């Protein structure tokens, strides 16, 4: 009871705790997925489809209990319905599959860090869209991110890759997918709320992917560890993490949230090294630091622009 009272008395601290929980769970879930791929021979396709289907149903049930608006109302608006289907397949499904594929072909740490190139891609896209060159700060951030990626995928050698070409392909594809996933549904989120949009996005993405890889087409080794690993990815790394992240926005700013979310690749890297014994040398850590610094620079730059306006 005393802890609850303290949290209410310090809402900002409560928000920080929530976003840290979300980021750590996301990072840990990537490493748990790596465990399933490497040590239990799970297929990325099965894990994606089962995660999307179950998480989508649970999120829609939770959203429907709030009774603010029916989860089915979105389908009464043709434009929103079409946008939702496009987001579900090109955004939700694509970002989930490319991320898990990147983990399968490399490791959770590398895949998570490369995916964090998405803000850099958003900066480049917005500059192209408004036909205006990025600011000096944004240009520096892009250069820093590229240097960090170079260190991460080559270990500083210009003659060879430290990861496979497939790992690099899926990692970059994951970053592009995350950029689309972030930008495209803004109007849908503003109108219907994140619970409904993300819930339907997961469910539709899961249904669509079921035609490619049915959920009953399982490959892997089941035991108690793999069972709890799947449960954690679905419940902890998806549902709880998602709602903690959203709840944190009630207590702290979006800029603070995005900065604190950088704990995700750090937690993925740390757990991969400690638990799965992934080789992560000085070059990889330096590359990770460069990419995380990029996120901080872009977030703080955006915050200053908002204040100026």
PyMOL commands that set and color helices and strands:
alter all, ss='L'
color gray80, all
select helices_A, chain A and resi 2-9+11-39+44-65+73-76+78-105+108-115+118-129+136-154+165-184+186-192+194-210+224-248+254-260+263-275+282-308
alter helices_A, ss='H'
color red, helices_A
deselect
rebuild
show_as cartoon
